Amino acid sequence: MSVNKRDLNDRSLQLLKTLVERYISEGQPVGSRILSKDSDLKLSPATIRNVMADLEDLGLIHSPHTSAGRIPTVSGYRLFVDSLLTVKPLDSKEINRLYQGLSETEDTSHMIGVASKLMADLTRMAGVVTLPKRELVCLRHIEFLPLSHNRVLVIFVTNEQEVHNKVIHTDKVFSVTELQQSANYLNSVYCGQSLVAVRAAILKELQDDQERTNQAMLDAIKMAQLTFDASQKTDDFVLTGETNLMGFSELADRNHLKNLFEAFSQKQDVIHLLDQSMQAEGVQIFIGQESGYQAFDQCSLVTSSYSVNDEVVGVLGVIGPTRMAYEKIIPFVDVTAKLLGAALNPKTSAP
């Protein structure tokens, strides 16, 4: 059942806010006596118990086991995050640490790893960053070197300084001169274009009338097709700090940890959640069962997309318990996404 802020009076909202904040801070069920002291409403414990009973009837809080105290439900967290949360500005020291960390490297893959580790270290949770979309990766230079048994070593540079090696199998033996001619042709035609654009152009040239294409160009195009095969895996992410989650009592159950780490290992569920964030603007928050995956029932995922040249190219986020300090994590994820996009900008622009 979805509960709107308008369904509750100010007193109920204040008590819910106090209860959620206290539970996030202490991790223990919150009783009426504590709420009486913390809420500043000067209500008797009996009155507070009545309000708590109403909040429980609405599905916003519940009582774990036989405890007299209450803890938030997913619906309670959602109402708190959407309507009652007071976001705190990010500490300048944290911003500087993020900025300096992301400025230490010009290699995109390394920078993604640094961003993930910084988020994990600064939040004491798990940090996740998707690799930039292939549209972001531009070809700078390519070379072919002959190997034995119809194999060719391809060395190609993308973006500014990222060097990739790949061995391809060709249907005939190429001389050093033929390979050099192929590389010269591809460098002259496709240098500075994204790999997606290169692949599309190559497929088009292969579909065109091959009689009008000389053999050297045709060989170059076929080798480029083998190099930039569209079937190669591109959906991936860097995850750091998974073991931090073992420090939270609500996530420490062996079976729950097993399911959670299996989800991290298999990746599909995480990728699906992150893909949803790619389609949305701003910070996205999945709380507990909202993710739709049982492995994440006790977790929250706070994400934000990052952009280069005003184009969304990836997503980053923090994974932690539902009992996370949302007022700190939300601005932290938002700022990290902006800083990562800014750090990637000069590394990925065309020459």
Secondary structure, DSSP 8 states (H G I E B T S, - for coil): ----GGGS-HHHHHHHHHHHHHHHHH-S-B-HHHHHHHS-S---HHHHHHHHHHHHHTTSEE--TT-SSBEE-HHHHHHIIIII-------HHHHHHHHHHHHS---HHHHHHHHHHHHHHHHTSEEEEE---GGG-BEEEEEEEE-STTEEEEEEEETTTEEEEEEEE-SS---HHHHHHHHHHHHHHHTTSBHHHHHHHHHHHHHS-GGGS-HHHHHHHHHHHHHT-TTS----EEEE-GGGGGGSGGG--HHHHHHHHHHHHH-HHHHHHHHHHHTS-S-EEEEGGGGS-GGGTTEEEEEEEEEETTEEEEEEEEEEESSS-HHHHHHHHHHHHHHHHHHHHHHHS--
